[in-house]
Amino acid sequence: MNSLGSIFKVTSFGESHSAMVGCVLEGVPAGLVLDIEKIQQAVDKRKTNQTNFSSTRNEEDVVEMVSGVFEQKTLGTPICILIKNKDARSQDYDSLKQVYRPSHADYTYEQKYGFRDHRGGGRSSFRITAPLVAAGEIAHQFIQHYFSIEVNAYVSQIGTVALPENETLHWSDIDKNEFRCPHAATALKMQALVEETRLAGDTLGGVISCQIKNMPVGIGEPIFGKLNAQLAQAMMSINTVKGFEYGDGFANAALKGSESNDLFEFVDGKMKTKSNHSGGIQGGISNGEDVFFRVAFKPISSIQQPQETLNQANEKQTVHINGRHDVCAVPRAVPVVIAYANMVLADLLLHSKIKKS
């Protein structure tokens, strides 16, 4: 269960403190000219130690493609992507070898496998997303070669600070602040909350919103291959993600059918809907409207406060988690959400065999 997709398929490997993290990408057609610089830039956006609220782990995150690419062109064979771990500092976790950290995967991994890697988060670390972002950028370049589909994501909430509703947003504003929030006034409020939380030795979660524009009609498969289901599986596979909704999501539960139905109209020679409560997906298949979804991230579990827990002998113990951890990892997750969405789209586009829009 380390793979995503069935035609455009990515298989992840590595742990937080192993020699490297990586993935193998299959299904990329031969002859695709890759922009290597853009692949590295995408990975750089999720790097640590770029803000005062991210982990101070200082990894170069240099992307190496050791197979499947020659002279910047894909060969049609598996592409192996490697990113070396050079600043792991495993000794920071020696005191936690026999302790179950609250809300971490320590206990569940040990119960499942009978053994666990206590260094960092092991396999459950956010670290494993680094090479997957590279794979996602390859997916993006594949999609862009044939379609005009655009995937944009941004931070719409951190802790209790959320974007005001019905604000006009500009994608060019996303990277103008370190929170990747396209609304300057909200970003300032986020900054104040994050700094207050950092000084208290605590952490924060948040929400990333994603919009997919220029979607062709007909992407997604019935029942178990629904576009929304595939997006949900991918997003819920990101470590620390606790929720996924598309369109009006849970708000639909409070609406009447007359309020939530998207009525059809014919505009400029195309079938359109007057509203988009369904988030561009009906029956699990894209209807040509913008696809819109939100992903909720819990606060990072490693906090700088003493916590009561149990050890392997079932004895009570106070745990002090040292090391280098994010106060809020949500801004770093924006390129991950984009990458995972692009990988899902690439796979479903190959399934659908839809002609270039």
Buried (B, 14 or more C-beta within 10 A) or exposed (E): EEEBBEEBBBBBBBBBBBEBBBBBBBBBEEEBEBBBEEBBEBBBBBBBEBBEBBBEBEBEBEBEBEBBBEEEEBBBEBBBBBBBBEEBEBEBBEEBEEBBBBBBBBBEBBEEEEEBBBBBBBBBBBBBBBBBBBBBBBBBBBBEEBBEBBBBBBBBBBBEBBBEEEEEBEEEBBEEBBBBBBBEEBBBBBBEBBEEBBEEEBBBBBBBBBBBBEBBBBBBBEEEBBBBBBBBBBBEBBBBBEBBBBBBBEEBEEEEEEEBBBEEEEEEEEEBBEEBBBBBBBEBBBBBBBBBBBBBBBBBBBBBEEBEBBBEEEEEEEBEBEBBBBBBBBBBBBBBBBBBBBBBBBBBBBBBEBEEE
